[in-house]
Amino acid sequence: MLEPREVEERRRKILAGIVRTYIETGMPVASKLLVSKYRLGLSSATVRNIMADLEKLGYITHPHTSAGRVPTDKGYRYYVDMLMEEEQLTPVEKRKILMQLLNSQYEEIENLMEEALDIVCNYTRQLSFLFYNRENSIYVEKINLIPITRNKILVVIITESGDVLHFFLEGEELPLHEKLEKFTNFLNSEFKGLSITNIKGKIKTKLISSPDPLYSMFSSYLKLFYKILDSIQGKQLLYQGTKNLVDSGLSGDILNLSSILTALEEKTGLIKLLEGDLKKGDINIYIGEENLCNFISECSIITARYKLHGKPLGTIGILGPKRIYYSRVVSVVKYVADVLTQAIEGMIF
């Protein structure tokens, strides 16, 4: 009689074989194919019994018209977490990506991001996307307040990257003369070196959650200042490779494909999901029903975070069918995110 550990090992090998074969062929996998392809040292009958166990456990299922089996979302998840061996990029591929992102001159950070997006699209043959919260990338070096009229002040923000942003504060009760100087000094002492996101968070905390007497003194001015920071166009979602999505096999379900393309245009649902990624791990994989957005319940999403100052700036990744080469795609997305981080740091410092 087999030990429980041996039974479990057989199940793992057969599940891995089913997932890999189905990813390669897109066809339901039969026991005979597994026996011949992976040299399991087991009879077809034994493999069929193990497949029946895996089906009862919810890792595989079978289409009504086929004797073969296909992975369920649970089966894909177990494969990705426990069985998958990451396929490393070749030295030539890594060098090429480094050359494209680090050795090229980009005038704007957005140009760099578009290049990274293009690389992921070309190396994975999937629809690639990049989420970018501009607020996270703007770090304040200095703030100047210049009176224009009694009811209007020009706010000039100089960023650590050398960019200059300017806005107008308008209202009936604006700081003038000594108050203006004190407010300017206050802004610089409190917010120098912080990102726009962190500044907004600090203002909220000090005015509402944990009131600070110093902040309360400038309360009305800070509320106006917060509004102009809030006007900065922050969240952006870029994507590329719609044709890859059409070619991937999802085009067989026209309604589902149409829903995905519509959601990509509207962006809101996907942005919400990707914002959540910024608070999670460096690599995130969502398979089928794990996706919070109904329109991508037949898809997989793989994302990696890229950073600035060691803090998450955004995510880059792919959206494709559940039947994708996870081992290859994870390596590509992870490596491009790491190099993109280096490139952004190089542009800003």
Summary of the structure (lengths in Angstrom):
residues: 349
radius of gyration: 26.2
end to end distance: 64.9
largest distance: 90.2
contacts: 1077
relative contact order: 0.13
helix: 55%
strand: 21%
